[in-house]
């Protein structure tokens, strides 16, 4: 079963359309830069948050068994 067909990619107009609207609503270059920067930062912060969540889960999922094996081998080595 392929899960790649269930989620559609974001529309091309989703980010660029918002930037185009910000350009039309802005009063100057500084105002446009602030609006566009805020939009781009919002998009990137969501992606970075998701990446950090996945990395934390991976560290916990892999780090715990590795720590258990390491501690167990250390105990066997020092008591044996």
Secondary structure, DSSP 8 states (H G I E B T S, - for coil): --STTSS----HHHHHHHHHHHHHH-SSHHHHHHHHHHHHHHHHHHHHHHHHHHHHHHHHHHHHHHHHHHHHHHHHHHH-
